[in-house]
């Protein structure tokens, strides 16, 4: 059975209103954990999305 590795990246707006993007990709569980930590830090507009290997998001 083949295992499919899916990469996830995050974008968010920090508490100063600056749009940010993750500099690394995560597995699904780690991405969700990071999103929860950003939410706890009162960041907004948190988006977790799939990414191709080597692809990183840009702040939007």
N, C-alpha and C positions, 0 to 999 in steps of 0.2 A: 504494500500500500504506500503510495506516494504522500509525502507530507508537504502541504503548501504553506510556505512562509509568506505572510502578508505583513507589509510594513505600514505603519500609521504615523502621521505627522499632526502637529497641532498649530493652530493660530489662535491668538487671543489679544485682548486689549488690556494693558496693565492699569494699575490704579491711577497712574498719571495721565491716562488717555493715549499712551503710545501703543501703536499696533505692533505686535511681536509675532514671531514664528519660531518653531523649534529648529534647533541646529542639528538635531539627530532624528533618526526614525526609531520607532518603538514597536514592540509586539503589542497585540491588542490589550492585554491586561495591564501592561506598563503604561500605555497611552491613556487608558481610562483612569489609572491611579494618578498620573500627572495632571489630568484634567480636573480631578477631584481636589488636588492640592492647589491648583490655580484658582478654583472656585472658592476654596477656603481662604485664600489670600485676597479675595474680593476682586479678582480679575473678571472681566466681562467678555462677551462675544467669543466664548471658547468653542472651537470647532475641532473635532477629531475627524480626520479623513484618511482614506487609503492612499498610498503612494507607491510608485514603482521603485525598485531598488536603485539607490543613488539619487533619487529625486527628493528635493527639499522644498518646502513651501516658501512663499514670499509674504510678508505682512500685507494685509489688504485693508 
